């Protein structure tokens, strides 16, 4: 990964029970399309990513677990 890459964050699971509360995560709460641009490196092997709902930090474990993926690499 490098600055300028586009990344996509995996969506949240829909509530299985109609009385369950809706998801209140950063992305659901911000009505995000979950696609972001890597802006800069951050401490502890992570990256600052700008999404349509604001800035978020992703680390290498988010990518290793499959919670995020690189959609398009910068040249």
C-alpha positions in Angstrom: 0.0 0.0 0.0 1.1 3.5 -0.6 -0.2 7.1 -0.7 -2.8 7.5 -3.4 -4.2 4.0 -3.3 -8.0 3.6 -3.2 -9.3 1.2 -0.5 -12.7 -0.2 0.3 -13.9 -1.2 3.8 -16.1 -4.2 4.2 -19.8 -3.5 5.0 -21.5 -4.3 8.3 -23.8 -7.2 8.8 -27.5 -6.4 8.8 -29.4 -6.9 12.1 -30.9 -10.4 12.2 -33.7 -9.4 14.7 -36.1 -6.5 13.9 -35.8 -5.2 17.4 -32.0 -5.0 17.2 -30.4 -1.5 17.1 -29.0 -0.3 13.8 -25.3 -0.2 13.4 -23.7 2.9 14.8 -20.2 2.5 13.4 -18.3 5.4 11.9 -19.2 4.3 8.3 -22.8 3.5 8.8 -23.4 6.6 10.9 -21.8 8.8 8.2 -23.7 7.1 5.4 -20.4 6.3 3.7 -19.8 4.5 0.4 -16.8 3.0 2.3 -14.3 3.9 -0.4 -11.3 6.0 0.7 -8.0 7.4 -0.4 -4.8 6.7 1.5 -3.5 10.1 2.5 -0.4 9.4 4.7 1.3 6.9 6.9 0.4 6.9 10.6 2.1 5.4 13.7 2.0 1.7 14.5 2.0 0.4 10.9 -1.2 2.1 9.9 -2.4 4.6 7.3 -4.6 7.7 7.4 -7.4 7.2 4.9 -9.9 9.9 3.8 -13.4 8.7 3.3 -16.5 10.7 2.2 -17.6 10.9 5.8 -14.2 11.9 7.3 -10.8 10.6 8.2 -10.1 7.1 9.6 -7.1 5.1 10.4 -6.6 1.6 9.0 -3.7 -0.7 10.0 -2.2 -3.7 8.3 -4.4 -6.1 10.4 -7.5 -4.6 8.8 -6.2 -5.7 5.5 -5.0 -9.1 6.7 -8.4 -9.9 8.3 -10.2 -8.9 5.1 -12.0 -5.9 6.7 -10.4 -3.6 4.0 -8.9 -4.2 0.6 -7.0 -2.1 -2.0 -9.3 -1.4 -4.9 -7.0 0.6 -7.1 -3.3 1.2 -6.8 -1.7 4.6 -7.4 1.0 4.8 -10.1 
